[in-house]
Amino acid sequence: MNDKRPDSGLGKDLIGLETLSGETIRAILDTAEPFKEISERAIKKVPVLRGKTIVNLFFEPSTRTRISFEFAEKRLGADTVNVAASGSSVVKGETLVDTARNLEAMRIDMVVIRHGSSGAAQFLADRIPSNVINAGDGQHEHPTQGLLDLLTIRDSFGRIEGLKVCIVGDVIHSRVARSNIFGLQKLGAEVAVCGPKSLIPTAIESLGVQVFAHVEDAIQWADALNVLRLQLERMNAGFIPSLREYNRVFGVSQARLERAPVDTVVLHPGPMNRGVEIDSAVADGPQSVILPQVTNGVAVRMAVLYLLAGGAPERAEEAKKGEA
């Protein structure tokens, strides 16, 4: 596979948004636009990745991200193989590199990896010639989630530059938050975070973000809120007094949104803890773009796969028609 990607600027792998330029991020979003239409067709396939083999290597449980990648791969005509840690040789003591090298011996083209350790995707990318896409590594980044959030915000406002976006909730455990911060800033948005002090990373201001101690202030300030799930599985104890107390103090409710000076757009990367970080009236309400996020996730992942396989952004419209 050709490792040079002069048209998109993406390179061999997609590990995070921190190292990408604003121009490259815009190219990915622009490439995703024509792929949206494919999901509306009766036959939801174009053959641009026919003959490519992609392995989805998930060492952490996932439903949304794994299924979204699988849809994207199959709609582009690729052959896919799903490998979960619970059913692989990893449980028998095989290392990540051994697993990858065995897959390489089967002549694969790309690996989509989710792993509980920060840096695992880069570690793998440095050791195999196949393209590597980070589907979430520890508390580092989740770049395709960040990209689909950016696309959804751009769809809602027609732009990202000049917008004010606040990330609310469990920021300290969130790889989604980091990807959003990097991507939003590179496209010219102002970014803030809001949550209990125990869930906000120390010195996060060094990333150029504002910190709100009260969700009411964040809602007054923001054009869009990205509400994060409380990652209870990553918490030992003492981060919050109780779920009920968290909802009372930091929950995004309809009553709080109604006091905002603008119709604040609400995102959530899912899965949601309804009645904790977000109320059902908000999640299902007119200001929610949570379902469009899911739809955009497939288009963004199709765009990333297409670009890593050597596709040019300017030919995405042709690719949509099966001509590229």
C-alpha positions as CSV (number, residue, x, y, z in Angstrom):
1,M,0.0,0.0,0.0
2,N,1.3,3.5,-0.9
3,D,2.3,5.3,2.3
4,K,2.4,8.8,0.6
5,R,-0.9,10.7,0.9
6,P,0.0,14.2,-0.6
7,D,-3.7,15.0,-1.4
8,S,-5.2,14.6,2.1
9,G,-2.2,15.2,4.3
10,L,-3.3,12.3,6.5
11,G,-0.3,10.1,6.2
12,K,-0.2,6.4,6.8
13,D,-2.3,6.3,10.0
14,L,-4.9,8.2,11.9
15,I,-3.8,8.2,15.6
16,G,-5.2,11.5,16.8
17,L,-6.2,15.0,15.8
18,E,-3.4,16.7,17.8
19,T,-0.9,16.3,15.0
20,L,-3.2,17.1,12.1
21,S,-3.4,20.5,10.5
22,G,-6.7,22.4,10.3
23,E,-6.4,22.0,6.5
24,T,-6.2,18.2,6.8
25,I,-9.2,18.1,9.3
26,R,-11.3,20.1,6.9
27,A,-10.3,17.8,4.0
28,I,-11.6,14.8,6.0
29,L,-14.9,16.6,6.8
30,D,-15.3,17.7,3.2
31,T,-14.6,14.1,2.0
32,A,-17.3,12.8,4.4
33,E,-20.0,15.0,2.9
34,P,-20.5,13.0,-0.4
35,F,-20.4,9.7,1.5
36,K,-23.5,10.7,3.6
37,E,-25.7,10.1,0.6
38,I,-24.6,6.5,0.2
39,S,-26.4,5.6,3.5
40,E,-29.7,6.9,2.0
41,R,-29.5,4.6,-1.1
42,A,-31.4,1.3,-1.6
43,I,-28.0,-0.4,-2.2
44,K,-25.6,1.2,0.3
45,K,-22.3,0.2,-1.4
46,V,-19.6,1.6,-3.5
47,P,-16.6,-0.5,-4.5
48,V,-13.7,1.8,-3.8
49,L,-12.1,-0.5,-1.2
50,R,-12.9,-3.8,-3.0
51,G,-10.1,-6.2,-2.5
52,K,-8.9,-4.5,0.8
53,T,-8.9,-6.5,4.0
54,I,-9.6,-4.5,7.2
55,V,-9.2,-6.0,10.7
56,N,-11.2,-4.5,13.6
57,L,-9.1,-5.2,16.6
58,F,-11.0,-4.3,19.8
59,F,-9.4,-4.9,23.1
60,E,-12.1,-3.0,24.9
61,P,-15.9,-3.5,24.7
62,S,-17.6,-1.4,22.1
63,T,-20.8,-1.4,20.3
64,R,-21.3,2.0,18.6
65,T,-17.8,2.5,17.3
66,R,-17.2,-1.1,16.2
67,I,-20.5,-1.3,14.3
68,S,-20.0,2.1,12.8
69,F,-16.6,1.1,11.4
70,E,-18.0,-2.2,10.2
71,F,-20.8,-0.4,8.3
72,A,-18.3,2.0,6.8
73,E,-15.9,-0.8,5.7
74,K,-18.7,-2.9,4.1
75,R,-20.3,0.1,2.4
76,L,-16.9,0.8,0.7
77,G,-16.7,-2.9,-0.4
78,A,-13.9,-4.0,1.9
79,D,-13.5,-7.4,3.5
80,T,-13.7,-7.2,7.3
81,V,-12.6,-9.3,10.1
82,N,-13.6,-8.6,13.7
83,V,-11.3,-9.6,16.5
84,A,-12.3,-9.1,20.2
85,A,-9.8,-9.6,23.0
86,S,-12.1,-12.0,24.9
87,G,-12.1,-14.4,21.9
88,S,-8.5,-14.0,20.8
89,S,-5.0,-15.3,21.7
90,V,-4.5,-12.2,23.9
91,V,-6.3,-14.0,26.7
92,K,-3.6,-16.7,26.4
93,G,-0.8,-14.2,26.9
94,E,-0.1,-13.1,23.3
95,T,1.3,-9.6,23.0
96,L,-0.3,-6.8,20.9
97,V,2.7,-6.9,18.4
98,D,2.5,-10.7,18.1
99,T,-1.2,-10.4,17.3
100,A,-0.6,-7.7,14.7
101,R,2.3,-9.5,13.1
102,N,0.2,-12.7,12.8
103,L,-2.5,-10.6,11.1
104,E,0.1,-9.0,8.8
105,A,1.2,-12.5,7.8
106,M,-2.4,-12.9,6.5
107,R,-1.8,-9.9,4.2
108,I,-4.2,-7.4,5.6
109,D,-4.4,-3.7,4.6
110,M,-5.7,-1.8,7.6
111,V,-6.2,-2.3,11.3
112,V,-8.8,-0.4,13.4
113,I,-7.7,-0.7,17.0
114,R,-9.4,0.1,20.3
115,H,-7.2,-0.5,23.4
116,G,-7.3,0.4,27.1
117,S,-3.7,1.8,27.1
118,S,-2.9,5.3,25.9
119,G,-0.4,5.1,23.1
120,A,-1.3,1.6,21.9
121,A,-2.4,2.7,18.5
122,Q,0.9,4.6,17.9
123,F,2.9,1.6,19.2
124,L,1.2,-0.6,16.7
125,A,1.5,1.8,13.8
126,D,5.2,2.1,14.4
127,R,5.6,-1.7,14.0
128,I,3.5,-2.8,11.1
129,P,3.3,-1.5,7.5
130,S,-0.5,-1.6,7.3
131,N,-2.6,1.5,8.0
132,V,-3.7,1.9,11.6
133,I,-6.8,3.8,12.7
134,N,-7.2,4.6,16.4
135,A,-10.7,3.8,17.6
136,G,-9.9,5.0,21.1
137,D,-6.7,4.4,23.2
138,G,-6.9,4.7,26.9
139,Q,-7.4,8.4,27.9
140,H,-5.4,9.7,24.9
141,E,-7.6,10.3,21.8
142,H,-10.6,9.0,19.9
143,P,-10.1,10.8,16.5
144,T,-13.0,9.6,14.5
145,Q,-15.4,10.5,17.3
146,G,-13.8,13.9,17.3
147,L,-14.2,14.2,13.6
148,L,-17.9,13.2,13.6
149,D,-18.6,15.7,16.4
150,L,-16.9,18.4,14.2
151,L,-19.0,17.4,11.2
152,T,-22.2,17.5,13.2
153,I,-21.4,20.9,14.6
154,R,-20.5,22.2,11.1
155,D,-23.8,20.8,9.8
156,S,-25.7,22.6,12.6
157,F,-24.1,26.0,12.2
158,G,-22.7,26.0,8.7
159,R,-19.3,26.7,10.2
160,I,-17.0,26.0,13.2
161,E,-14.8,29.1,13.2
162,G,-15.9,31.6,15.8
163,L,-18.2,29.2,17.7
164,K,-18.1,28.6,21.4
165,V,-18.2,24.9,22.4
166,C,-18.2,23.6,25.9
167,I,-17.4,20.0,26.9
168,V,-19.4,19.1,30.0
169,G,-18.8,16.2,32.4
170,D,-16.2,13.6,32.9
171,V,-13.3,15.3,31.1
172,I,-10.5,13.6,33.0
173,H,-11.3,10.1,31.8
174,S,-12.3,11.2,28.3
175,R,-10.4,10.5,25.1
176,V,-13.3,12.1,23.2
177,A,-12.7,15.4,25.0
178,R,-9.0,15.6,24.0
179,S,-9.9,14.9,20.3
180,N,-12.6,17.5,20.4
181,I,-10.4,20.2,22.0
182,F,-7.6,19.7,19.4
183,G,-10.0,19.5,16.4
184,L,-12.2,22.5,17.5
185,Q,-9.3,24.8,18.2
186,K,-7.6,24.0,14.8
187,L,-10.8,24.9,13.1
188,G,-11.1,28.2,14.9
189,A,-13.6,27.5,17.7
190,E,-13.3,28.7,21.3
191,V,-13.4,25.7,23.7
192,A,-14.4,25.4,27.4
193,V,-14.9,22.5,29.8
194,C,-17.2,22.2,32.7
195,G,-17.6,19.7,35.5
196,P,-16.6,18.9,39.1
197,K,-13.0,19.7,39.9
198,S,-12.4,16.0,40.5
199,L,-13.3,15.3,36.8
200,I,-11.3,18.2,35.2
201,P,-7.6,17.5,34.5
202,T,-5.1,19.6,36.4
203,A,-3.8,22.5,34.3
204,I,-6.1,21.9,31.4
205,E,-6.0,25.6,30.8
206,S,-2.6,25.0,29.3
207,L,-4.5,23.5,26.3
208,G,-6.1,26.9,25.7
209,V,-9.5,26.1,27.1
210,Q,-11.6,28.0,29.6
211,V,-13.0,26.2,32.7
212,F,-16.5,26.7,34.1
213,A,-17.3,25.6,37.6
214,H,-21.1,25.9,37.1
215,V,-23.0,24.3,34.2
216,E,-25.4,27.3,34.2
217,D,-22.5,29.6,33.3
218,A,-21.3,27.2,30.6
219,I,-24.8,27.0,29.0
220,Q,-25.0,30.8,29.0
221,W,-21.7,31.0,27.2
222,A,-21.9,28.2,24.7
223,D,-23.3,27.8,21.2
224,A,-22.9,24.0,21.6
225,L,-22.5,21.6,24.4
226,N,-20.8,18.3,24.1
227,V,-22.1,16.3,27.1
228,L,-19.8,13.4,28.2
229,R,-20.8,10.2,29.9
230,L,-19.7,9.6,33.4
231,Q,-17.2,6.7,32.9
232,L,-18.0,4.9,36.1
233,E,-16.0,1.9,35.1
234,R,-12.8,4.0,35.2
235,M,-13.6,5.5,38.6
236,N,-12.4,3.9,41.9
237,A,-14.1,6.1,44.4
238,G,-14.5,9.7,45.5
239,F,-14.9,11.4,42.1
240,I,-18.5,12.4,42.8
241,P,-20.7,12.1,45.9
242,S,-23.5,10.3,44.0
243,L,-25.2,10.1,40.6
244,R,-28.2,11.9,41.9
245,E,-26.0,14.7,43.2
246,Y,-24.1,14.9,40.0
247,N,-27.4,15.3,38.0
248,R,-28.6,18.0,40.4
249,V,-25.5,20.1,40.1
250,F,-24.1,19.4,36.6
251,G,-26.9,17.6,34.7
252,V,-28.0,19.2,31.4
253,S,-31.7,19.7,31.8
254,Q,-34.4,21.3,29.8
255,A,-35.0,23.9,32.5
256,R,-31.3,25.0,32.3
257,L,-31.3,25.1,28.5
258,E,-34.4,27.2,28.4
259,R,-32.6,30.0,30.3
260,A,-29.8,30.2,27.6
261,P,-29.7,33.2,25.4
262,V,-29.5,31.1,22.2
263,D,-30.8,27.7,21.2
264,T,-27.8,25.7,22.3
265,V,-27.0,22.6,20.2
266,V,-26.5,19.5,22.3
267,L,-24.2,16.6,21.4
268,H,-23.4,13.4,23.3
269,P,-20.9,10.8,22.1
270,G,-22.9,8.0,23.8
271,P,-23.8,5.7,25.4
272,M,-25.9,8.1,27.5
273,N,-26.6,7.8,31.2
274,R,-30.1,9.3,31.0
275,G,-31.1,11.2,34.2
276,V,-27.4,11.6,35.2
277,E,-25.4,13.8,32.8
278,I,-28.3,14.5,30.5
279,D,-32.1,14.4,30.9
280,S,-34.3,12.5,28.5
281,A,-36.2,15.7,27.6
282,V,-32.9,17.1,26.3
283,A,-31.6,14.0,24.6
284,D,-34.8,13.6,22.7
285,G,-35.5,17.3,22.3
286,P,-35.3,19.7,19.3
287,Q,-31.8,21.0,20.3
288,S,-30.3,17.5,20.3
289,V,-28.1,16.3,17.4
290,I,-27.3,13.0,19.0
291,L,-28.8,10.9,16.2
292,P,-27.2,12.9,13.5
293,Q,-23.9,12.3,15.2
294,V,-24.4,8.5,14.8
295,T,-25.3,9.0,11.1
296,N,-22.3,11.2,10.5
297,G,-20.1,8.6,12.2
298,V,-20.4,6.2,9.4
299,A,-19.7,8.9,6.7
300,V,-16.6,10.2,8.6
301,R,-15.2,6.7,9.0
302,M,-15.9,6.0,5.3
303,A,-13.9,9.2,4.5
304,V,-11.0,8.2,6.7
305,L,-10.8,4.7,5.2
306,Y,-11.0,6.1,1.7
307,L,-8.3,8.7,2.3
308,L,-5.9,6.2,4.0
309,A,-6.4,3.8,1.0
310,G,-5.0,6.6,-1.2
311,G,-8.2,8.3,-2.3
312,A,-8.0,12.0,-3.1
313,P,-10.5,14.4,-1.3
314,E,-11.4,16.1,-4.6
315,R,-12.4,12.7,-6.1
316,A,-14.8,11.7,-3.2
317,E,-17.8,12.7,-5.3
318,E,-16.6,10.3,-8.0
319,A,-16.0,7.6,-5.4
320,K,-19.5,8.0,-4.1
321,K,-20.7,7.1,-7.6
322,G,-18.3,4.1,-7.7
323,E,-16.1,5.8,-10.4
324,A,-12.9,6.5,-8.4
